[in-house]
Amino acid sequence: MQSNEERFVRIEMVLTDLERQLEDLNQVIIEQGHIIDKLQKQNKYLSELLKQETVKPLEEETPPPHY
């Protein structure tokens, strides 16, 4: 049977490991937040580009000079 001191040491070790894991997961969440922000900005930029008429519809295009 374990003594109280051994049990407390084990609990402290487990708690320390859980705190480390929590910090690691928090860092992952922060990094993913930065990535999401960047992707949202890129998506907004690309959406704005698509809204601009960069290519005319075929019926509005002037034929090339060799026609």
C-alpha positions as a LaTeX table, in Angstrom:
\begin{tabular}{lrrr}
\hline
Residue & $x$ (\AA) & $y$ (\AA) & $z$ (\AA) \\
\hline
Met1 & 0.00 & 0.00 & 0.00 \\
Gln2 & 1.26 & 3.48 & $-0.89$ \\
Ser3 & 1.97 & 6.03 & 1.77 \\
Asn4 & 0.26 & 9.39 & 1.66 \\
Glu5 & 3.53 & 11.04 & 0.64 \\
Glu6 & 3.93 & 8.68 & $-2.34$ \\
Arg7 & 0.33 & 9.35 & $-3.37$ \\
Phe8 & 0.84 & 13.11 & $-3.16$ \\
Val9 & 4.03 & 12.89 & $-5.21$ \\
Arg10 & 2.20 & 10.85 & $-7.85$ \\
Ile11 & $-0.70$ & 13.33 & $-7.90$ \\
Glu12 & 1.73 & 16.24 & $-8.24$ \\
Met13 & 3.48 & 14.50 & $-11.13$ \\
Val14 & 0.20 & 13.85 & $-12.91$ \\
Leu15 & $-0.90$ & 17.44 & $-12.29$ \\
Thr16 & 2.38 & 18.79 & $-13.65$ \\
Asp17 & 1.99 & 16.66 & $-16.77$ \\
Leu18 & $-1.60$ & 17.85 & $-17.26$ \\
Glu19 & $-0.53$ & 21.49 & $-16.88$ \\
Arg20 & 2.17 & 20.96 & $-19.54$ \\
Gln21 & $-0.34$ & 19.32 & $-21.88$ \\
Leu22 & $-2.77$ & 22.19 & $-21.31$ \\
Glu23 & $-0.07$ & 24.74 & $-22.21$ \\
Asp24 & 0.85 & 22.75 & $-25.33$ \\
Leu25 & $-2.78$ & 22.60 & $-26.44$ \\
Asn26 & $-3.20$ & 26.30 & $-25.74$ \\
Gln27 & $-0.22$ & 27.06 & $-28.01$ \\
Val28 & $-1.76$ & 24.94 & $-30.77$ \\
Ile29 & $-5.04$ & 26.83 & $-30.43$ \\
Ile30 & $-3.25$ & 30.19 & $-30.61$ \\
Glu31 & $-1.32$ & 29.12 & $-33.72$ \\
Gln32 & $-4.49$ & 27.83 & $-35.37$ \\
Gly33 & $-6.20$ & 31.12 & $-34.58$ \\
His34 & $-3.43$ & 32.97 & $-36.42$ \\
Ile35 & $-3.75$ & 30.61 & $-39.38$ \\
Ile36 & $-7.53$ & 31.07 & $-39.46$ \\
Asp37 & $-7.13$ & 34.86 & $-39.39$ \\
Lys38 & $-4.67$ & 34.71 & $-42.29$ \\
Leu39 & $-6.93$ & 32.40 & $-44.30$ \\
Gln40 & $-9.94$ & 34.64 & $-43.68$ \\
Lys41 & $-7.99$ & 37.65 & $-44.98$ \\
Gln42 & $-6.87$ & 35.69 & $-48.05$ \\
Asn43 & $-10.42$ & 34.50 & $-48.65$ \\
Lys44 & $-11.76$ & 38.05 & $-48.41$ \\
Tyr45 & $-9.08$ & 39.30 & $-50.80$ \\
Leu46 & $-9.79$ & 36.55 & $-53.34$ \\
Ser47 & $-13.55$ & 37.10 & $-53.03$ \\
Glu48 & $-13.04$ & 40.79 & $-53.80$ \\
Leu49 & $-10.94$ & 39.89 & $-56.84$ \\
Leu50 & $-13.68$ & 37.61 & $-58.11$ \\
Lys51 & $-16.27$ & 40.37 & $-57.72$ \\
Gln52 & $-14.29$ & 42.57 & $-60.08$ \\
Glu53 & $-15.00$ & 41.88 & $-63.71$ \\
Thr54 & $-11.61$ & 40.69 & $-64.82$ \\
Val55 & $-12.93$ & 38.83 & $-67.87$ \\
Lys56 & $-15.82$ & 40.02 & $-69.97$ \\
Pro57 & $-18.54$ & 37.60 & $-70.92$ \\
Leu58 & $-17.88$ & 35.99 & $-74.32$ \\
Glu59 & $-20.57$ & 38.00 & $-76.10$ \\
Glu60 & $-18.94$ & 41.26 & $-74.91$ \\
Glu61 & $-15.43$ & 40.31 & $-75.98$ \\
Thr62 & $-14.14$ & 41.95 & $-79.11$ \\
Pro63 & $-12.82$ & 39.47 & $-81.64$ \\
Pro64 & $-9.07$ & 39.29 & $-82.07$ \\
Pro65 & $-7.62$ & 41.35 & $-84.95$ \\
His66 & $-7.00$ & 38.36 & $-87.21$ \\
Tyr67 & $-10.76$ & 37.77 & $-87.66$ \\
\hline
\end{tabular}
